[in-house]
Amino acid sequence: MSKQILKPVYAPLWIFVYCCALIACNKGTFNEYSGTGSGEKAGTENTGNPDILYIQTNNYEKGQNAILAYKVYNEGHPTLMEEGPFLTGGSGLYGTQAAGCYESDHEVVITNDKRFLLTVNSGDNTISVFAIQPGGTLKLVPGAPFSSNGETPVSIAQWKQYFIVLNKSDNPGVPSSSAPNYSVFTLGSNGTLTPVSKMEVRWGISPGQVLASRTGPFVYGANTWGYNYTPPGSRLNLFSIAADGVLTDGPEAPAIDPQRPGALGLCQSWRQNVLYVAFPFGGRFSYYDMNTTTGALTHVGDADARPGCSRFCSDNANNRLFTANTNDNSVSMFEISNARAPRKSGELALKNSGPVYNTQHYGSSTSSACVSLATSSSDQLLYVVSQHTNPDLSIGNFNYLHVLHIVSAGLEEWDEPVELPVPNNYRARGLAVLRLN
């Protein structure tokens, strides 16, 4: 049961490193899916309504965390909005090589009604709420930032009128005093967050993402650590959410190979009720049938991506799945029209990945690591945020925004990525897309 809080036996954080040899593989393998871009750029114009991209700077200085905003038309050239950055009033997460702290996703979300943007401030345990203004600028609502009702908030999901905040309790600069939890809030018409309920989970498992099902009253969480504890921690947490916003324990998590380390990214095929789960220590992800009555998960199969397959997004049509492969800064694309048989149809090594270095826990990695991705409102572009992870700050800045084109040949990066205006000791993260009407 999730309420039984057990402290882990602190065995050495040994890890099975699957990725070193894979990164050394010939990059030419990407060419099987990726064209050169010739002949497909013609006819693109700076016309139509643009997307607004929102990215968190993750500035850990007191009160200086912020949201960057970029305007992107259908030709795919990002333009930084001069009205920003928009200060959250909170603090990001202190830069560190400690394992688990930065394993998260969905740090920036837009409400279903497009009125508000919410983001986590992992460094001071708060949530910022912005009212989205005409033209896509942001205005911090009165009273923000609000308490996250826990420690180290890292991920937000919406279910009907409720917002679920995942508090990771894994801050490298401040020892945690409470177990991780999932806190539920209502969002008032003026943007005020009000706590409703809270569900604690096991100490030390470092959960990284919360996902609310689009097809039933169920909430899922992925845990990066705890697999090597005694007793082993679950890779997944399953909850039910009631009409009053109260979380209760759901079915037992499905059995997972005990030799497979922790989980992170979650994404739903809401058309066919399949849940995709990423395991960032390797290059594979798993997929599960979702019982729409109980929320239970049944393992269906596995698919190969690339080293560090850690996060997902799907297109708006829910026919394609994209994976962020953090260790070699690459992206894979899968056709999921048949959600129980994902077929790889594209793969691309991102530009300006920087030198390869050895991490403390994850094997070899490029200096720039993709951590957030989302498709354009037209489903013709894929936006990717890569953060600077190399502790050697003398090599340059590898915080980037990439814009990929989704074409018949697969994925293509026509232009150089845009360097984000944050220093390389901050790890930019989070990505939300708004279609400007």
Residue pairs with C-beta under 8 A, 6 or more apart in sequence:
1 249
2 199
2 200
2 201
2 202
2 237
2 239
2 249
3 199
3 200
3 249
4 202
5 179
5 200
5 201
5 202
5 203
6 202
6 203
6 231
7 203
7 204
8 202
8 203
8 204
8 226
8 229
8 230
8 233
9 229
9 230
11 228
11 229
11 230
13 99
13 225
13 228
13 361
14 228
15 261
15 281
15 361
15 362
16 259
16 261
16 281
17 281
17 362
17 363
18 281
18 282
18 283
18 307
18 363
19 281
19 282
19 283
19 307
19 308
19 327
19 328
19 362
19 363
19 364
19 365
20 363
20 364
22 283
22 306
22 307
22 327
22 328
23 307
23 327
23 328
23 356
23 363
23 364
23 365
23 366
24 364
27 349
29 347
30 330
30 347
30 348
30 349
32 347
33 333
33 344
33 345
33 346
33 347
33 348
33 409
33 410
33 411
34 346
34 347
34 348
34 409
34 410
34 411
34 412
35 407
35 408
35 409
35 410
35 412
36 412
37 405
37 407
37 412
37 414
40 405
40 407
40 408
40 409
40 412
41 414
44 74
44 75
44 76
45 73
45 74
45 75
46 73
46 74
46 75
46 77
47 73
47 74
48 73
48 74
49 435
49 436
49 437
50 71
50 72
50 73
50 436
51 71
51 72
51 73
51 376
51 377
51 381
51 383
51 433
51 434
51 435
51 436
52 69
52 70
52 71
52 72
52 81
52 136
52 433
52 434
52 435
52 436
53 69
53 70
53 71
53 72
53 78
53 374
53 383
53 401
53 431
53 432
53 433
54 67
54 68
54 69
54 108
54 110
54 117
54 119
54 138
54 430
54 431
54 432
54 433
54 434
55 67
55 68
55 69
55 70
55 108
55 372
55 385
55 401
55 420
55 428
55 429
55 430
55 431
56 65
56 66
56 67
56 68
56 88
56 92
56 107
56 108
56 119
56 120
56 428
56 429
56 430
57 65
57 66
57 67
57 68
57 85
57 92
57 420
57 422
57 426
57 428
58 65
58 92
58 93
58 122
58 387
58 422
58 426
58 427
58 428
58 429
58 430
59 65
59 66
59 91
59 92
59 422
59 426
60 91
60 92
60 93
60 94
60 95
60 123
60 173
60 426
61 91
62 91
62 124
63 87
63 89
63 90
63 91
64 87
64 91
65 87
65 88
65 89
65 90
65 91
65 92
65 119
65 121
65 123
65 128
66 84
66 85
66 86
66 87
66 88
67 84
67 85
67 86
67 88
67 108
67 117
67 119
67 130
67 138
68 80
68 84
68 85
68 420
68 421
68 422
68 428
69 80
69 81
69 83
69 84
69 85
69 86
69 136
69 137
69 138
70 78
70 79
70 80
70 81
70 401
70 418
71 78
71 79
71 81
71 136
71 436
72 78
72 79
72 376
72 381
72 383
72 403
74 376
74 378
74 380
74 381
76 381
76 403
76 405
76 414
76 415
77 403
77 415
78 401
78 403
78 418
80 418
80 421
81 136
81 137
83 137
84 137
84 138
85 421
86 130
86 137
86 138
86 139
86 140
87 140
88 119
88 121
88 128
88 140
88 144
88 145
89 121
89 126
89 128
89 140
89 144
89 145
90 121
90 123
90 124
90 126
90 128
90 145
91 121
91 122
91 123
91 124
92 121
92 122
92 123
92 426
93 101
93 102
93 122
93 123
93 152
93 171
93 172
93 427
94 123
94 171
94 172
94 173
95 425
95 426
95 427
96 102
96 172
96 173
97 359
97 360
97 391
98 172
98 360
99 225
99 360
99 361
99 362
100 170
100 206
100 208
100 224
100 225
101 152
101 168
101 170
101 171
101 172
101 206
102 371
102 387
102 389
102 427
102 429
103 206
103 208
103 224
103 262
103 264
103 280
103 310
104 122
104 154
104 155
104 166
104 168
104 208
104 209
104 264
104 429
105 155
105 208
105 209
105 264
105 265
105 266
105 310
105 311
105 371
105 372
106 155
106 156
106 157
106 209
106 210
106 211
106 430
107 119
107 120
107 122
107 154
107 155
107 156
107 372
107 429
107 430
108 117
108 118
108 119
108 120
108 430
108 431
108 432
109 117
109 118
109 119
109 156
109 157
109 158
109 432
110 116
110 117
110 118
110 132
110 432
110 433
110 434
111 117
111 118
111 158
111 187
112 158
114 132
114 434
115 131
115 132
116 129
116 130
116 131
116 132
116 141
116 187
116 191
117 129
117 130
117 132
117 138
117 432
118 127
118 128
118 129
118 130
118 156
118 163
118 187
119 127
119 128
119 130
119 156
119 430
120 127
120 148
120 153
120 154
120 155
120 156
120 165
120 430
121 127
121 128
121 145
121 148
121 153
122 152
122 153
122 154
122 168
122 171
123 171
123 173
124 145
125 147
125 148
125 150
125 151
125 152
125 153
125 167
126 145
126 146
126 147
126 148
126 153
127 144
127 145
127 146
127 147
127 148
127 153
127 156
127 165
127 185
127 193
128 140
128 144
128 145
128 146
129 140
129 141
129 144
129 145
129 146
129 187
129 191
129 192
129 193
130 138
130 139
130 140
130 141
130 144
130 191
131 138
131 139
131 140
131 141
131 191
132 138
132 434
133 139
135 436
136 434
136 436
141 190
141 191
141 192
142 190
142 191
142 192
143 192
144 191
146 185
146 192
146 193
147 195
148 165
148 167
148 183
149 165
149 167
149 181
149 183
149 185
149 195
149 198
150 165
150 167
150 169
150 178
150 180
150 181
150 183
150 198
151 167
151 168
151 169
151 171
151 174
151 176
151 177
151 178
152 167
152 168
152 169
152 170
152 171
152 176
153 165
153 166
153 167
153 168
154 166
154 167
154 168
154 207
154 208
154 209
155 165
155 166
155 168
155 207
155 208
155 209
155 210
156 163
156 164
156 165
156 166
156 210
157 163
157 164
157 166
157 210
157 211
157 212
157 219
158 164
158 212
159 212
159 213
159 217
159 219
159 241
161 186
161 187
162 184
162 185
162 186
162 196
162 241
162 245
163 184
163 185
163 186
163 187
163 193
164 182
164 183
164 184
164 185
164 210
164 212
164 219
164 241
164 247
165 182
165 183
165 184
165 185
165 210
166 180
166 182
166 207
166 208
166 209
166 210
166 221
167 180
167 181
167 182
167 183
168 180
168 206
168 207
168 208
169 176
169 178
169 179
169 180
169 181
169 203
169 206
170 176
170 180
170 206
176 203
178 200
179 200
179 201
179 202
179 203
180 200
180 201
180 202
180 203
180 205
180 206
180 207
181 198
181 199
181 200
181 201
182 198
182 199
182 201
182 210
182 219
182 221
182 237
182 239
182 247
183 195
183 197
183 198
184 195
184 196
184 197
184 198
184 241
184 245
184 246
184 247
185 193
185 194
185 195
185 196
186 193
186 194
186 196
186 245
187 193
188 194
196 244
196 245
196 246
197 245
197 246
197 247
198 247
199 239
199 247
199 248
199 249
201 207
201 221
201 223
201 237
202 226
202 233
202 234
204 225
204 226
204 229
204 233
205 223
205 224
205 225
205 226
205 229
205 233
205 234
205 262
206 223
206 224
206 225
206 226
206 262
207 221
207 222
207 223
207 224
207 237
208 222
208 223
208 224
208 263
208 264
208 265
209 221
209 222
209 264
209 265
209 266
209 311
210 219
210 220
210 221
210 266
211 219
211 220
211 221
211 266
211 267
211 268
211 275
212 218
212 219
212 241
213 219
213 220
213 268
213 270
213 290
213 295
214 268
214 270
215 268
215 270
215 273
215 290
215 292
216 290
216 292
216 293
216 295
217 240
217 241
217 242
217 243
217 295
218 238
218 239
218 240
218 241
218 250
218 290
218 295
219 238
219 239
219 240
219 241
219 247
219 250
220 236
220 237
220 238
220 239
220 266
220 275
221 236
221 237
221 239
222 235
222 236
222 262
222 263
222 264
222 265
222 266
222 277
222 278
223 233
223 234
223 235
223 236
223 237
223 262
223 263
224 262
224 263
224 264
224 280
225 233
225 262
226 232
226 233
226 234
226 262
227 233
227 235
227 258
227 260
227 261
227 262
228 261
232 258
234 253
235 253
235 256
235 260
235 262
235 263
235 277
235 279
236 253
236 254
236 256
236 263
236 277
236 297
237 253
238 249
238 250
238 251
238 252
238 253
238 295
238 296
238 297
239 247
239 248
239 249
239 250
239 295
240 247
240 248
240 249
240 250
240 295
241 247
242 248
250 294
250 295
250 296
251 291
251 294
251 295
251 296
251 297
253 297
254 288
254 297
254 298
254 299
255 299
256 263
256 286
260 279
260 281
260 282
261 279
261 281
261 282
262 279
262 280
262 281
263 277
263 278
263 279
263 280
264 278
264 279
264 280
264 310
264 311
265 276
265 277
265 278
265 280
265 285
265 309
265 310
265 311
265 312
265 323
265 324
266 275
266 276
266 277
266 278
266 312
267 275
267 276
267 312
267 313
267 314
267 321
268 274
268 275
268 276
268 290
268 314
269 275
269 276
269 314
269 318
269 321
269 336
269 339
270 318
271 318
271 339
272 338
272 339
272 340
273 289
273 290
273 292
274 287
274 288
274 289
274 290
274 300
274 336
274 339
274 340
275 287
275 288
275 290
275 297
276 285
276 286
276 287
276 312
276 321
276 342
277 285
277 286
277 287
277 288
278 285
278 309
278 310
278 311
278 312
278 323
279 285
279 286
279 309
280 308
280 309
280 310
280 326
280 362
281 308
281 362
282 307
282 309
283 304
283 305
283 306
283 307
283 308
283 309
283 325
284 302
284 303
284 304
284 305
284 309
285 302
285 303
285 305
285 309
285 312
285 323
286 299
286 301
286 302
287 299
287 300
287 301
287 302
287 303
287 339
287 340
287 342
288 297
288 298
288 299
288 300
289 297
289 298
289 300
289 340
290 296
290 297
291 297
291 298
300 340
301 340
301 341
303 334
303 342
303 344
304 344
305 323
305 325
305 332
305 344
306 323
306 325
306 327
306 328
306 330
306 332
306 347
307 325
307 326
307 327
307 328
307 363
308 325
308 326
308 327
308 328
308 362
308 365
308 369
309 323
309 324
309 325
309 326
309 332
310 323
310 324
310 325
310 326
310 371
311 323
311 324
311 326
311 370
311 371
311 372
311 373
312 321
312 322
312 323
312 324
312 373
313 321
313 322
313 373
313 374
313 375
314 320
314 321
314 322
314 336
314 375
315 322
315 375
315 379
315 406
316 375
316 377
316 379
317 379
318 336
319 335
319 336
319 337
320 333
320 334
320 335
320 336
320 345
320 375
320 379
320 406
321 333
321 334
321 336
321 342
322 331
322 332
322 333
322 334
322 373
322 375
322 382
323 331
323 332
323 334
324 331
324 370
324 371
324 372
324 373
324 384
325 331
325 332
325 370
326 362
326 365
326 369
326 370
326 371
327 362
327 363
327 364
327 365
327 366
327 369
328 349
328 353
328 365
328 366
329 349
329 350
329 353
329 366
329 368
329 369
329 370
329 386
330 347
330 348
330 349
330 350
330 370
331 346
331 347
331 348
331 350
331 370
331 373
331 382
331 384
331 404
331 411
332 344
332 346
332 347
333 344
333 345
333 346
333 347
333 382
333 406
333 410
333 411
334 342
334 343
334 344
334 345
335 342
335 343
335 345
336 342
345 410
346 406
346 409
346 410
346 411
347 410
347 411
348 404
348 410
348 411
348 412
348 413
350 368
350 370
350 384
350 386
350 400
350 402
350 413
350 417
351 402
351 413
351 416
351 417
352 368
352 398
352 400
352 416
352 417
353 366
353 367
353 368
353 386
353 398
354 366
354 367
354 368
354 388
354 390
354 395
354 396
354 398
355 366
355 367
355 390
355 392
355 395
356 364
356 365
356 366
356 367
357 364
357 365
357 367
357 390
357 391
357 392
358 364
358 365
359 365
359 389
365 389
365 390
367 388
367 389
367 390
367 392
367 395
367 398
368 386
368 387
368 388
368 389
368 398
368 399
368 400
369 386
369 387
369 389
370 384
370 385
370 386
370 402
371 385
371 386
371 387
371 427
371 429
372 384
372 385
372 429
372 430
372 431
373 382
373 383
373 384
373 385
373 431
374 382
374 383
374 431
374 432
374 433
375 381
375 382
375 383
375 406
375 433
376 382
376 383
376 433
377 433
377 435
379 406
380 405
380 406
381 403
381 404
381 405
381 406
382 403
382 404
382 405
382 406
382 411
383 401
383 402
383 403
383 404
383 431
383 433
384 401
384 402
384 403
384 404
384 431
385 400
385 401
385 402
385 420
385 428
385 429
385 430
385 431
386 398
386 399
386 400
386 401
386 402
386 417
387 398
387 399
387 427
387 428
387 429
388 397
388 398
388 399
388 424
388 425
388 426
388 427
389 398
389 427
390 398
393 424
393 425
396 424
397 419
397 423
397 424
398 424
399 419
399 420
399 422
399 424
399 426
399 427
399 428
400 417
400 418
400 419
400 420
401 417
401 418
401 420
402 413
402 417
402 418
403 413
403 414
403 415
403 417
403 418
404 411
404 412
404 413
405 411
405 412
405 413
405 414
420 428
422 428
